[in-house]
Amino acid sequence: MTPNNTDEQIRHVFDEWHRAVKDQDAEGMATLYAHDGVLETPAVLALWPEREDAVVHGRDAIADRVGNGSAG
């Protein structure tokens, strides 16, 4: 995939993200993020109320949090 954000590429990421969430495919979802990517969503606070913010930093942390429910 080239670095250009064409409509087709944007749609691909959108579709793959939703597929991964529906399939509970944490690794598949995480691969859509850069190594230093950020996931910011109110769902983080809903799933892990002990967290102080709704942000998960880094591809590995995203895969871990989404994949096994770790709040660390």
Secondary structure as GFF3:
##gff-version 3
##sequence-region A 1 72
A	DSSP	alpha_helix	7	22	.	.	.	ID=ss1
A	DSSP	alpha_helix	26	30	.	.	.	ID=ss2
A	DSSP	beta_strand	38	40	.	.	.	ID=ss3
A	DSSP	alpha_helix	42	47	.	.	.	ID=ss4
A	DSSP	beta_strand	55	57	.	.	.	ID=ss5
A	DSSP	alpha_helix	59	68	.	.	.	ID=ss6
###
